[in-house]
Amino acid sequence: MENKDVQSEVKNETNASVEEQVTEEVKTEQTEDDNVTDINSKLEEKKVDDQIKDLQSKVEASEDKYKRLQAEYSNYIRRTQQEKETIGLFANEKIITELIPVIDNMERALDACPDKEEALYKGVDLVYKQLKDSLVKFGVEEIEAQDADFDPNVHMAVMQESIDGVEPNKVVMVLQKGYKLGTKVIRPTMVKVSC
């Protein structure tokens, strides 16, 4: 009977050790499964984070591209508006340059008329003023030159004369009026300059 007890005890011990081994193996497998699960979840999180970062960079790039496009469009609108204004200002330049000699001839006719109270003089003077007012509406300006410093950009020196009491490079006489359209000189003023 003792033999049976010993066998039974050995069996129990064997069973206990087998159970311990099985329990340890199960725990090891669970730990390995937990580690694998942890690694897989971390990999998934990293993939999601990478996708989020990628999408954020794409959104930022799209926003930047949109802002640049919007700025380019604003610049385009501004340039187009400036070009329209410039074209509008200089569209009639050829006609204006043809009308300037007419103004010169009208001034000569007014200067040649001896009687300033005559009806013909008053009629020509009225037409002259209307023509000048019309040109001013289109941006034509007369270049002021009398007693001004000589400026080669707007004056054309036809004669030079040394005059006592007048400093050099001063306009002393306007021989023909000059005109500009905006900032562009259509015809320079012909002048006599002191030297």
C-alpha positions in Angstrom: 0.0 0.0 0.0 2.8 2.1 0.6 3.8 1.6 -2.9 0.5 2.9 -4.0 0.8 5.9 -1.8 4.3 6.6 -3.2 3.0 6.1 -6.7 0.1 8.3 -6.0 2.3 10.9 -4.5 4.7 10.7 -7.4 1.7 11.0 -9.7 0.5 14.0 -7.9 3.9 15.6 -7.9 4.2 14.8 -11.6 0.8 16.1 -12.3 1.6 19.2 -10.3 4.9 19.7 -12.1 3.2 19.1 -15.5 0.5 21.6 -14.5 3.1 24.1 -13.5 4.9 23.6 -16.8 1.7 23.9 -18.8 0.8 27.0 -16.8 4.2 28.5 -17.4 4.0 27.7 -21.1 0.5 29.2 -21.3 1.8 32.3 -19.5 4.8 32.5 -21.8 2.5 32.1 -24.8 0.2 34.8 -23.4 3.2 37.1 -22.8 4.5 36.4 -26.3 1.0 37.0 -27.7 0.7 40.2 -25.6 4.1 41.3 -26.9 3.1 40.5 -30.5 -0.2 42.4 -30.0 1.7 45.4 -28.5 4.1 45.4 -31.4 1.2 45.1 -33.9 -0.8 47.9 -32.2 2.3 50.1 -32.1 3.0 49.5 -35.8 -0.7 50.4 -36.5 -0.4 53.5 -34.5 2.8 54.5 -36.3 1.2 53.9 -39.7 -1.8 56.0 -38.7 0.5 58.8 -37.4 2.5 58.6 -40.6 -0.7 58.9 -42.6 -1.9 61.8 -40.5 1.5 63.6 -41.0 1.4 62.9 -44.7 -2.1 64.2 -45.0 -1.3 67.3 -43.0 1.7 68.1 -45.2 -0.5 67.6 -48.3 -3.1 70.0 -46.8 -0.4 72.6 -45.9 1.1 72.3 -49.5 -2.4 72.7 -50.9 -3.1 75.8 -48.7 0.3 77.3 -49.7 -0.4 76.6 -53.4 -3.9 78.2 -53.0 -2.5 81.3 -51.3 0.2 81.7 -54.0 -2.4 81.3 -56.7 -4.6 83.9 -55.0 -1.7 86.3 -54.8 -0.9 85.8 -58.4 -4.5 86.4 -59.4 -4.6 89.6 -57.4 -1.3 90.8 -59.1 -2.8 89.8 -62.4 -5.9 91.9 -61.7 -3.8 94.9 -60.6 -1.5 94.7 -63.7 -4.5 94.3 -66.0 -6.1 97.4 -64.5 -2.9 99.4 -64.8 -2.5 98.3 -68.4 -6.1 99.3 -69.2 -5.5 102.8 -67.6 -2.3 103.2 -69.6 -3.9 102.1 -72.8 -6.9 104.4 -72.2 -4.5 107.3 -71.5 -2.4 106.7 -74.6 -5.1 105.3 -77.0 -5.7 108.8 -78.4 -2.1 109.9 -78.5 -1.9 109.9 -82.3 -5.0 112.1 -82.6 -3.7 114.4 -79.8 -0.3 114.8 -81.6 -2.2 115.8 -84.7 -4.3 118.4 -82.8 -1.3 120.1 -81.2 -0.3 121.9 -84.5 -4.0 123.1 -84.7 -3.7 124.7 -81.3 -0.4 126.4 -82.4 -2.1 127.8 -85.5 -5.1 129.0 -83.5 -2.7 130.8 -81.1 -0.9 132.4 -84.0 -4.3 133.5 -85.5 -5.3 135.0 -82.1 -1.9 136.8 -81.8 -2.2 138.2 -85.4 -5.7 139.6 -84.8 -5.4 143.4 -84.1 -8.9 143.9 -82.7 -9.5 141.7 -79.6 -13.2 142.9 -79.4 -14.0 141.7 -82.9 -16.5 138.9 -83.3 -14.1 136.7 -85.3 -11.5 137.0 -82.6 -14.0 136.0 -79.9 -15.2 133.0 -81.9 -11.7 131.7 -82.6 -10.8 132.3 -78.9 -13.9 130.3 -77.8 -13.0 127.4 -80.1 -9.4 127.5 -79.0 -10.4 127.3 -75.3 -12.8 124.4 -76.0 -10.1 122.5 -77.8 -7.6 123.0 -75.0 -10.2 122.0 -72.3 -11.0 118.9 -74.3 -7.3 117.9 -74.5 -7.0 118.6 -70.7 -9.8 116.1 -70.1 -7.8 113.5 -71.9 -4.7 114.1 -69.7 -2.8 116.5 -72.0 -0.8 119.2 -70.1 1.2 122.1 -71.3 4.8 122.0 -70.2 5.6 125.2 -68.2 9.0 126.5 -69.3 9.3 130.3 -69.0 11.9 131.2 -66.4 12.3 127.5 -65.4 15.6 125.6 -65.2 16.5 123.9 -68.4 15.5 120.2 -68.3 16.6 118.2 -71.4 13.8 115.7 -70.7 11.1 118.3 -71.5 12.9 121.1 -73.2 14.7 121.4 -76.5 17.3 124.2 -76.6 17.2 125.8 -80.0 19.2 128.8 -79.1 21.7 129.9 -76.4 22.4 133.4 -75.4 24.5 135.0 -72.6 22.3 137.4 -70.8 23.5 139.7 -67.9 21.7 139.1 -64.6 20.3 135.7 -65.7 21.9 132.6 -64.3 23.1 129.9 -66.8 20.7 127.1 -67.9 17.6 129.2 -67.4 14.8 129.3 -70.0 14.6 132.9 -71.2 12.2 132.5 -74.1 9.6 129.9 -75.2 9.7 129.5 -79.0 7.1 126.7 -79.2 5.0 125.2 -76.4 5.5 121.7 -75.4 2.9 119.1 -74.2 2.9 115.9 -72.2 0.4 113.2 -71.9 0.5 111.9 -68.4 4.2 111.5 -67.8 5.1 111.1 -71.4 6.4 114.1 -73.4 4.5 114.3 -76.6 6.4 117.3 -77.9 9.2 119.1 -76.0 9.1 122.8 -75.5 11.4 124.6 -77.8 13.3 127.2 -75.8 16.1 129.8 -75.8 18.4 129.2 -72.9 20.9 131.4 -71.1 24.5 130.3 -71.0 
